[in-house]
Amino acid sequence: MRLHGEVSFDEDEEEVVMVPAALSSPLNGGAVAVTRLVVGYALTKKKVKSFLQPKLLLLARKKGISLVAIDDTRPLAEQGPFDIILHKITSKEWQQVLEDYHDEHPEVTVLDPPNAINHLNNRQSMLAEVSDLNLSSFYGEVCTPRQLVIMKDPSSIPTAVAMAGLTLPLVAKPLVVDGTSKSHELSLAYDEASLSMLDPPLVLQEFVNHGGILFKVYIIGETIQVVRRFSLPDVNTYDLLNNVGVYRFPRVSCAAASADHADLDPHIAELPPRPLLEKLGKELRGRLGLRLFNVDMIRELGTKDRYYIIDINYFPGFGKMPGYEHIFTDFLLNIAQSKYKKCLTGG
């Protein structure tokens, strides 16, 4: 970390802003002046627009955080220096550049390691860590729906489903998550004959009735925040007997589908218990090696404490999360403070 004081001029507010003494010395107990925390970001245009909102940029400046765009067409070593690199670019070329840079500059925090992110780019590996959790406690049980991966040959799907013992209806999702809206589109197959109409490679998940409500569990470091979103409606016996074919849905659970202020059955609207979410967040942070992600969770209809994780997303739409700018800037400053303390103690 660079440890020199700095005074910066904020043009928007037309005043001189003293960079806050965000880090304190455990040796003398007092505050120490530090330079601005420099955070380089390599994000898609879509992510820049949704995440780097004016309210975040203003608060970052006030807290002494400089957010600097990284030009991925130039050598990374020629840019910076950076304290933290924030990124969401999925190309293999970029990932290699970032890994090489981190080998040369291990003091720079990369959010998050490319090899860890790769686990979430494939729905077959995405839920593997959750399946191994066996997370159950006094507060509830967390599991995953039974699922099947189909790589090719749609005509083989009905036989594969029968052999796996999966129960209709089935939710079909693209196997690869590449950041496009298409990778988040869903299809619901009601009958065996419709299965061969699907387009591999894909993942088939057993549909679990959940009252049409999904819980988006946002995780930023150790902070957890939950919002409700409308989801696919429940499927009953009448639906199964009278619906055939494949029903395609655009992206489900977007911010426009917020259910936080809807008039819902309290048993359906009740958020998952905080202790259960904290335990889940801690386990997943350790297993996935990630600090910026969200979990899509549903509660099985008719139960109070059986939850299913149906998706995990890296660096999701935090801009849709209430108060995200405060949570995220505090998260960045905590990283810097932890690094500074390790430096002082020789850790």
N, C-alpha and C positions, 0 to 999 in steps of 0.2 A: 504494500500500500504506500502511496505517496503521502508524506506527513508534513506538508507545508501549508500554511494558511493561505486563504484566497478570498478576495472580495470580488463579487461579480455584479454586473449591472444588468438588471432585468428591464428590458425595453418596454414590455407590455405594461408593467406597473409604474414605469418612469421613476424608479427609486433604486437606491443602492441596497442590495440584499446581502447581508452577512451570511455566509454559509454556516449552517448550524453545526455546533460541536456534537456531532452524532455519536462519536466514539469517545469513551472515557478510559482513562488509564487506571488499571487495577493496582499500579505501583504507588500512585500518589492520591488516588481517589478523586482527582480533579478532572475537569474537562480539558481536552486538548483540541486545538484548532487543526482541522484537516482539510485537505483539498476536496473539491467536489468528487463525489463518487461517479466514475465514468462508466456508463452502461452502453455498450455497443449492441445494436439490434440488427438482425438480419431476418426480415419478415416479408411475407408476400404483401402485395398492395392491398389485398382484401383484409389481411390481418392488421396492417398498419392503420387502415381506416377504422376498423372496429375496436382496436385495442388502444391505440395512441390518441385517445380523445382529449379535447382541450382541458377537461377537468383533471386528467391524469398528468398532462404536461405541466400545467400550472402548479399542481401540488408537488411534483417532482422538483421543479425549480426552487420552490420554497424550502424544500427539505435538503437542498444541496445535491441533487442527483441530475447529472447531465446525460440525457438520452441522445446517443449519436448514431446516425444511420451508417451501416456497413455497406460498402459497395462490393457486391460479390463478383464483380468483373475485374476487380483489382486484387493483387496479393494482400492477404490479411495482415502479413507482417509489416506492410507499409502503412497500415492504419493504426489508430489508437494513440497511445497505449490505453488499454481497457482494464477495468477492475472486474467487470462481469460481462459476459456475452450472452445475450438473449436471442434465441433463434427458433424459427420454424420454417425451414426450407428442407424439402424431402429428397432432393437429388443426391445421388451417391457421390457425385463430384464435390458438392458442398460438404458433405459429411467427412470426406477424406481430408479436405482443406482444414476443417475444424479440428479433427483429430491430430493432424500434423502440427497445427498451431499450439494446441494444448500440450503436446509433448515438449515443445520448445518453451512454453510459458505456463508451467503448472500452477503458477500463482494466480492465474486468471480463472475465475469460476465460470464454468460453462453450464448454462441452464437450457436443456439438460443434456447429459452425455448421449451422442448419437446412437451408440450401440444399445442403450437402454430404451430410447424412443422407438427403435425398430420393432420391439416386441409388441407395440401398440399399433403398428402399421399393418398387422395381419390378424384377422379375427380368430384364427386358429390358435395363435400363441397368446393373444390378448387376454383371454380369460383363464389361461392355464394356471397362473399363480393363484387366482381366486379359487379354482377347483381344488387346489392342494391345501387351502387354508383350513378347512373344517372349522370355520369360525362360528362358534355357538357359545352363548353365555346366558346369564340370567335375563339379559335384555333382548335376546333373540338369536336367530340363526341366519347366516348369510351363505348363499350357495349360488350356483349358476344353472340355467336351464340345460337340459340335455340337448346336445347339438351334434351335427354331422357335417363334415366338410366334403363338398363335391368339387372336384377339380375340372372335370370335362364330361362329355357324353350325357346330355340331358335325358336320353332314353333310359339310362341306367338308374336314374334317381328313384323311381318307385320301388325297385327291387332293393336298393341300398337302404331306403327308409324302412322298408319292411324288415330287413335283416337286422337293422339297428334297434328295432322295436319302438320307433318314435311314434307319438300320437298326434294326429291331425287336430286342428290346423297347425301349420308350420310357418314361422316367420323366415323369410329368405333375405339375406343381407350380402352385399358384395364382400368377397374375401379380403380384398386389399382396401385399406383406408389410406387414401392419398391426398386428403385435404380438399377434394372437390365435393360439390354438393351431391353428385351422383353416388359417391361412396357411402353416403348416409341415407340413400333411398331404401325403402323397405317394400317387400311384397308379402302378401298373406295368401298362402295356398290352402284351399279348403278341402280339396278331394284328391285322391290318389292320381286320377287321370291328369290333373292340372300340373302335377309335379314335373312332367317332362316338358312343360312349357317354360320352365325357368332357364336362366342363362348363367351357367357356371363360368368361372370359378365363384363359388359362393358358400355361405354357411347357412345351414338350416337349424333353427332353434325351435323347440317346442313352445307354443304360445301358452302363457300363464295369465289367466284372468287377474286383473289388478285394479279394477274400479276405474280404469281409464286415466289413472294418475301416475306420473313418473316423478321420481325425486332425483334432481340433478345435484350431486354432492361435489362441490368445488373444493379442491385442495390446493392451497398455496403455502408451501412449507408445512408448518404445523397448524395452520389456520384452516378450519373447515366451515363452510357455509352451504346451506341447503335451500333450494327453491323448488317449488312445485311446478310441473308442466303437464298440460293435457297430453294424453298418449292415445294409443289405439283403444277403441272401445272393447268391452268384454264380448266374448263369443259364447252363445248358449246353444242348447241342443237344437232349437228351431233354426238358428243360423247354419249349423252344420248340415241339417237336412235340406235346407232350401237355397244354399249358396254353393255354386260350383265355380271353378276357374281360379284365376290369380287376380287379386286386387292389389294394385300398386299405389303406394303412398309416397308423397314427397317427404322431405325431411320432417321427421316428427320431433316434437318437444322444442321447437324454436322459441325465442323470447316472446314472439307474438302469441304463443300458446300458453302464456303464463296462467297458472291456476291459483296463485297465492291469495287472490282476493275474491275468488269464486265462492258461491254458496254450495258447499260440498257436505256430504255426509261426514261427520266428525271422525268416524272410524276409518274412512278412506283418506281424509285430509291429514290426519295426525302424522307428524314428521317422525322418522326413525329416531330412537332414543340417542341422545348425545353420547353417552358412554360407548354404545355400540359403534357409532360412527368414528369416535376417536380411536377405538381399538382397530377398526378397519383401516383408517387412514394410516396409523402407525405401521401396521403390517404391510400394507401395499407400498408405502414409501420405501420400506426396507427391501421388500422383494423385487420391486420394479426398478429401484434406484432412481426414482423420479421425484421432483418436488412441485411440478406444475401439471396438474391433470384433473380430470373430473370423472366421476363414476355415475353411470345411469343405473338407478336402482328402482325396483318395484316391490310392492308388498302383495303377496298372494291374497286374492280376494277371499274373505271368510276367515282369515287368520289375523292374529294380532302381531305376530313376531317372526314370520317367515318371509325373508327378503331374498330377491334374486338380483344379481348384477348381470345386466344384459349388454353393457358396453363400457369401455374405458377410453377416454380421449385425451391425447396429449395437448397441452397448451390450448384449451378450449376457448370459447367466447367469454372470457372473463369480463369483458365490457358490458355484458348483460347482467352481471352479478351486482346487486346493490352495494354501494360503498367500496367497490373494488379498488379504486384509486388509493384509498387509505391503506387497505390491506396489502396491496402490492408494493407500495413505496416503503412501508414498514418492513416488509419481507426483505427487500433489497438492502435496507440499512442494517437489518439484523445479520445478514450475511457478511457485510463489511465489518461489523463489530466483532463477530466471531473470529474472522480472519485476523483482525488487529490484536485481539487478546491472545490468540495462538502465537502470533509473532512476538509479543512481549514475553510470553512464558516459555518460548522456545519450542512450542508444540508443533 
